[in-house]
């Protein structure tokens, strides 16, 4: 499965017609964790990156290729962070 969007977790979740709350519940059943819809929102908005074992659990729940899903999330997160850093540097440069 190929993800070309900028938001692989949200796209896969919406494709399966799950809410963030439902995804959190399924993830907690599978992992025994305590993930909330707020944490899922942070992952979807690239504020936090899920750990590798969580990404693989998400892939299982969302029925996507785990390696590709992991790589896409990792790439998108790094690209977003670089863009954020550039914007922050640009803002700092114009304020001085």
TANORTA-V557065 format. One record per backbone hydrogen bond with DSSP energy under -0.5 kcal/mol. NH is the residue of the N-H (numbers start at 0). CO is the residue of the C=O. If there is no record, write none. Layout:
((NH/CO) (NH/CO))
This chain:
((3/1) (10/6) (11/7) (12/8) (13/9) (14/10) (15/11) (16/13) (17/12) (22/18) (23/19) (24/20) (25/21) (26/22) (27/23) (28/24) (29/25) (30/26) (31/27) (39/35) (40/36) (41/37) (42/38) (43/39) (44/40) (45/42) (46/41) (47/41) (53/50) (54/50) (55/51) (56/52) (57/53) (58/54) (59/55) (60/56) (61/57) (62/58) (62/59) (63/58) (68/64) (69/65) (70/66) (71/67) (72/68) (73/69) (74/70) (75/71) (76/72) (77/73) (78/74) (79/75) (80/76) (81/77) (82/78) (83/79) (84/80) (85/81) (86/82) (87/83) (88/84) (89/85) (90/86) (91/87) (92/88) (93/89) (94/90) (95/91) (95/92))
